[in-house]
Amino acid sequence: MSKTTRTCAPTVLDLADIQGGILRNYGTGFAKGRSFFLHVSDGVKGRAFVEALRPLVTTATRWEDAEKHKPPAPSRHPTPHDVAQAEGLQTYPGPALQQRPKATLNIAFSHAGLNVLGVPAVTLQSMPVEFAEGMEARAPLLGDEPFMEGRDTVWRNSRGDRRVHILISMFAQMNADGTPCAELGELTGKLEALCNQSDGGVTMLDGVGPDNARWQDMSAVMTEFDGHEVPTNKEHFGFSDGYGDPVFSGQYPPEIEAIKIRGGGKLLPDLSWAPLATGEFLLGYADESQDTPVAARPHDFSRNGTFLAYRKLHENVADFDAYIARQADRYAQAMGVPADEASDTIRAKMIGRWPDGVPLMTAPTYREWQAFNAELRQARADGDRKKLAQLTLEFTNFHYSQDVSGISCPVTSHMRRANPRDQLGPTYDKAGNSTVGSSIVDRRRILRRGMPYGPYAPGAERDVGEQGIVFIAMCASLFRQFEFLQGQWMQYGLDFNAGSDTCPVIGNHLEPDKRKQVIAADPALGRPPFILDELPQLVIPKGGDYFFMPSMTALRMIGQGVIDPT
């Protein structure tokens, strides 16, 4: 498929100074979550609240991985430790690692929140314009403008004494019966107590969802396995999610990094893999341009922090299922295939992966997908770690230079838009291989965090209640990374030679008669391309904002009011 890796000296990060939600995706191992939105009416009391909360904040200090000693099971893909052991690599030796907590807490601030907490004007003025303006003001660029009146109350009325100043995120492990562990309730109680002790200085805002809840509940989509409810990596449209998150220097121990960069790092001109520059995701480090931008003065206030975009995205599951059924009927007739094959193929062509996460670049056809899964089942049954490791890498270790026209994976599929890899070369050799790696794409990557919310109800006749994804993007530049990806690659098709066609899944389809996705045909089959026409509006933004997630050092500065920008 591609060459292995290119190793270099990793960046050494001060993990105890970095908030844990940046380097670590809590979706793995933490099946339940909550988001809280706080308003600060008194700067002095607000700073005291931050200082009291600081000891509860989870850092990026490494934990003992309870999964690494488990044998492969039908409900679990092999972990990087499995791959490392199969390839003869030494797993992280320690020092002694911390035990995995039952629940985590992280904190971030809006620009208005930093202002009311007394961050100096010189510091605030040196922060990026898009962060200062906030997500609501950037709605036209993001494609959110048509949906502003449908946002949750907490965002629709975010003015004056309702302005969101602080975002608190909690993620927790799950009990055997599928309920959140007790520690999530205890941590919530501590947060509420600190708000009450602020004597009106800090208020927990309600207005979340149709019932105006006080916080946003989140949960992994559950399924039954061996008589128990177990969490999955599914979202409400039924796709397995969470593959291919970017990997940057210093994020993982060297032996784990060597595995994860295969598909998660950046492609070099010779199609080997390397970690992305740390400064693409953490402030205060060199980025892919070899620059070290500082978001705000002083340097210690920015260093080891990041920016994040918080978005609540409602999924119209019933509309999606109905659309797939209609298009699958057409596809089955046009291609002469069974209905089940047509349905799964349409889904895969829209996303870029089969519903279980297998990429189209690994298994371009339905039969190849079935064969891949048969091989995976056999390796699990045999307990063949080496084979499992090899197959696991197939979920991420691929590129697009051998599929320039999108016959295997449509160039306008959601996954290929989100991370074009080497697709935007911009040049290729005579064999069709990229000659410059992924240099254009490397400046557009984002860390994807968050979790589904609402009950999983496949096959529902209509969209009712709450179901969707709380999407959190983390990056060093909201404008260059998140906003470009959302506003350009998702809402337009020009970079993919698709005119004004938007992403088939999360793009705006307010004029469905003008919205389509073209599925390229293999010339060897002698059939014309298949067009998914009249795409409905499948995802609706329900609100969100931009936040700054500071380092532990900067969090102390904020809480103690000791920021000196000179």
C-alpha positions, 0 to 999 in steps of 0.5 A: 500500500505505502512505505512504512514510516519515517522516524525522527526525534519526537517532541517532548511535551510537559504532559502535566501542563496540558489538559487531557482532552487535547492529546487523548480522545476520551471517547475510547474508554469513557462511554458517558459525557456531559457538557456544562455552559457557565456564565460569569457575572463577577470577575473576582468571584469567577477567578476564585471559582476557576482557582477552586476548580483547577485541582479537578482538571484532568491533565494529559499525564499518561495512564496505565492502559487497562486494555493492553493485557486483554486478548482480542475479543469479537467486540474489540478491534486490536489496540496499538499495543496489540500491533506493537507486540505483533511487530516486535516493538516494546510497549511503553515501559514507564515510569509507573503510570497513573491509574485511569480515572473513572471520570475526567474534567476539562475547562475552556473559555470563550473570548467574552469569558476571558474578558470578564475574568480580567484577562488584560486587554493586551492579551485579549487583543493579541488573540485571533480575530475569529476567536474574538468574534465567536461562532455566531458571528462567523455563521455565514462562513460556516454555512450555519446562517439558515439554522440560527433560529433553530438553535438551543436556547442556551445559544440562541439567547447567549447575550448579557446575563446569558452569555456562555463564558466557560465550557466544562466537559466531563467524560466518564466510564460506564457501569455494567448496566449501561449507566454512568459511573457514580463518579460522574454524578459526584463530579457534577455535584462538585461543579454545582457546589462551586457554582453555589459557593460563588454567591452568584458570581458563576451560574450554570446556564440551562436551555440545553435541548428542547427540555431546557436541561442544565447540561448536555448529556452525551453517550456512546451508542450502545449495542448488546453483546454477550448479554450485556449492553456495551458501547460502540463507536457508532453514530446515529446514522449507523456508521463506525466513527473515530478513525484516522485522527491526526497524530502529532509529534510528542502525542504518543510514546515513540513505539505507539507513534510509529504505529498510529502515524500510518494513516494518522500522520502526514504523507511525505513525498516518498509516501512514507508517514511522519507525525504532524508538527506539534504546533498545528494543534498545541500553541507555542510549538513549531507548525508545518510552516516551521513558524511558532505563532503565539496566540496571545501574550505572554508566551506562557499564557498561550503555550500548551493551550489550544482552540476548540470549536464546540458544535451540537449537530442534530442528525435527521436519522429518519430522513437519512434512512428514507433517502437511502432506501429510495436511492438503494432501489434505484441503484439496485435496478441500475447495477443489477445487485441485491437490495442489501448490497445496494443500501450498504454501497450507497452508504459507503459511497457517501461516507468513504467507509463501509458502515463498520468502518472498513475504508473503500480504499481497502475494500472498494466493492461489496464482495471485497468488504465481505471478504475482508470481514471474513478474514477479520473474523477468522483472525479473531477466532484463531487469536492471531494477533499478528494477522489482527494487527495487519488488518487493523492497520488497513482501517487507516493506512491508505492514500488516494493517489491510486484513485485519482478519479474516485472510482474506489472512493468518491472524491466528494465523499465525507471522509475524503473531503475531511482529510484528502490525504494526498488527493490535492497533491497537487502533482502526480507522476506518470503512474498516478502517484503523488509526488509531493505527499500531503503538504496542502492538507497538513495545514488543515487537520483538526483533532476530532473530539466529542460524542453522540447524544440522544437515544439510538433509534434506527428505523424510526419513522420520523425525526423526534427528540434529540439525536446527533453528535456533540462535535469538538474540533481542536486546532491551533488556528480556528480560521486556517484549520476548522473554518477552512475545512467546514466552510470550504471543503464541506460547503463547496466542491471546487477543490474536488472538481465538483462545482457547488456540490456540498458534502453529501452528509453534513453539507447544506442541502436547503435546495435539494433539487440542486444537491447531488453526489456523483458516484464515478463508474469503473470504465471496465464495467461499461456503466454510466456514473450513478448520481445521488440526486435531491440530497435532503438536509441530514445534519442541522447545527443546534449551536456552539461557540469557539473556546480557548483551552489553556494549559494548567499554567495559564489556568493558574494565571487566570484563577489568580489574576497574575497575567502580565502581557508586557 
